[in-house]
Amino acid sequence: MPSKKSNTLEINMDRLWETLMVSASIGPGKTVGLSRLTLSDDDKEMRDQFIRWSQDARCTVTTDPVGNIFARREGTDPTLAPILVGSHLDTQIAGGKYDGILGVLSGLEVIRTLNDHGIETRRSIEAVCWTNEEGVRFQPPMMGAGAFAGIHPIDWVLAQTDKNGALFGEELQRIGYAGTADRKNKEIDAYFELHIEQGSILDAEGIHVGVVTGGFTSFGAQVVIKGEHAHSGPTPMKKRKDALVGAAVIIAKVNEIGWDYEPDGRTTCARIDVSPNEYGIIADHAEVTIDVRHPNAAKAAEMYQKALGLIPIAAKQANVDIEVLKEWSFGDVAFDPELIHLIRSTAVDLGISHQDILSAAGHDAYHLATIAPTAMIFTPCKDGITHNENEHIEPGYTMPGVNVLLNAVLQRANA
Amino acid sequence: MPSKKSNTLEINMDRLWETLMVSASIGPGKTVGLSRLTLSDDDKEMRDQFIRWSQDARCTVTTDPVGNIFARREGTDPTLAPILVGSHLDTQIAGGKYDGILGVLSGLEVIRTLNDHGIETRRSIEAVCWTNEEGVRFQPPMMGAGAFAGIHPIDWVLAQTDKNGALFGEELQRIGYAGTADRKNKEIDAYFELHIEQGSILDAEGIHVGVVTGGFTSFGAQVVIKGEHAHSGPTPMKKRKDALVGAAVIIAKVNEIGWDYEPDGRTTCARIDVSPNEYGIIADHAEVTIDVRHPNAAKAAEMYQKALGLIPIAAKQANVDIEVLKEWSFGDVAFDPELIHLIRSTAVDLGISHQDILSAAGHDAYHLATIAPTAMIFTPCKDGITHNENEHIEPGYTMPGVNVLLNAVLQRANA
């Protein structure tokens, strides 16, 4: 297929936007956003909708044992490894309407556009929805993509629990998305993921496309702090084993590590659970998540070691026991040079403004990059606000990126 | 009534213990203790039981607008101001079976013992249950006694909410304890409160009775920390407004104040609420309770000022706004010298080991002391463990204190 013809192919932005708005009505948040948690009823409703759209686009839909959904448009040579295009349909609590969702629905829009123009491709193209990218209800994040890439054993994923003790495997069964598709040993030619930037660089500079060259390296941990119940009045400081103080020391000092690595380093403790968490009773139990990120892998590892080094300090200060319950890491990837080049040159061909960019957030693409050539396209979001109901994009700012995706996928599929 | 006769009067410890064990079955905790929260169904069940027992003891029972219950045994001269003997029937979450409860049921046992012996008193005696001493479900603690003493306006008490938004006034109505007894302008001759020590001094030294001369001064506050939602990956440290970091700085530094005032000073943040409290999202909202105590009122005030002084420091460090939502104070009281002397001399007369002691915990007696001559008797509890399901007392260790209570009340009632 001549390059000129690819370059003139365009997505139907009205249709993509309408599709996004249907998604935006499933699992509403408190105000303008979404709270569509993994394996919730809302997640099921959105998955059902995605499958109906995929079937309308004449795709064959399969689901794997951790609930990842694949909507396949068969190529002219079905023996060739397919191209996957996707992201996730789950959101944060009080999150936005586009984070992840835009990537899945752009994959669908690529397929719909090829259908509109009756364009066949040599390789099959699959629009993919990965399960539990956000890691809100079940930790770690990017769980479905991690299982697909063989990083997390399937049984381990199914055995994870949310904070109310609900099992991932049972919830997956409950919403009817425990599938049987076996993707092991099946090659993938390339994985493309389009995503809103979740940062303010593109928006601030008025650039339409971020060519993602790699990610911040991220380390995460969940720690448990074990103290002892006692009355806050008569119990002298020396007799206390205060789990909340242990947690607070960790949270405050983890934050300081981020400041020591400004402006690139980031450290966050976003979640704490305390028991009994009541006035007058010294807490006997606390749990905290630690999240450490840096674009330089060695520095991220150094920061993470410093964070772990706080554990004995906090344990001594609060006279408590502290253990690491769970650890995870992602993002130490460089995306595929050939795909990066393809995205960049497609943007050039289409006359779309673009720049190289690093991703500070986690993405399913990180796990895919360990098993297949992978690349990402970022599109702007207003003021970089995300994981927030005020997350906002405009059709005019989004369309150029999806057109780059379409034409890059098309070229790769016929290469 | 001759002093010799009073001195030989004894409570029925088997009956008191049986009464305590009935209470110990209402509102069970996780293991061996109780979780009988204020205005819960369990609280209602216990109140109903207390009223049945009081009526069996031929008392007249009344309830005031905040749910305080008065079981009155009429004296021979009903025009004289009565003697009140009481404490509270609510408990902590996973609290003990005796904290507060022993004081109310000892008041009832005093009345029952006088009935057994057909002893009339000049002054009326009332066994009292004060509402919401613990302050677990509704803050501040000692709310019912505070309202009775005119420290909290009744309407203000009724308007307080628990963490799920339930109104104190509506919950009080729901369990049927919004009474109409008007105690305003009614004099009280004396208030006695017997309570387990909630510390280990008596237990460690094998002494049966603590003659409480006063309390630790306590200051409490609830602060709210206002930050901003953002993604933990792409948001640089300088752009963050992290409410959880603000809370952690307060918790860690409030704890340090306690250490600076060792061994008498105590500082605690026992409760934190964070929103959205999820992995990947910087918290936009947190609330923390601060609790500061010292036997010396001036030092307690100094410590509390230092705690409040942390607010701008934490606000700056986390780039957040912090406000004090609610403040309270109690314990800066010296009990009545005459009543203290009466308790001490009664213990001497009965040959019961005793020592003077200060209370580090809050008690309803603190509020009563502002309107009537007040004193407290402490009895031992094992290892000083309390606000804990393992709180433990023995009949043999408890009976001497209740006998001191009985004989002191009897002397006062006939004085």
Interface residues (C-beta under 8 A of the other chain):
Chain A: Q92 I93 A94 G95 E134 G135 V136 Q139 P141 E197 Q198 G199 F216 S218 G220 H229 A230 H231 S232 G233 P234 T235 P236 M237 K238 D242 L244 V245 A247 A248 V249 I250 I251 A252 N255 G258 W259 E262 P263 G265 R266 T267 T268 C269 A270 R271 I272 D273 V274 P276 N277 E278 Y279 G280 I281 I282 A283 T289 D291 R293 A318 S359 A360 A361 G362 G384 I385 T386 H387 N388 E389
Chain B: Q92 I93 A94 G95 E134 G135 V136 Q139 P141 E197 Q198 G199 F216 S218 G220 H229 A230 H231 S232 G233 P234 T235 P236 M237 K238 D242 L244 V245 A247 A248 V249 I250 I251 A252 N255 G258 W259 E262 P263 G265 R266 T267 T268 C269 A270 R271 I272 D273 V274 P276 N277 E278 Y279 G280 I281 I282 A283 T289 D291 R293 A318 S359 A360 A361 G362 G384 I385 T386 H387 N388 E389
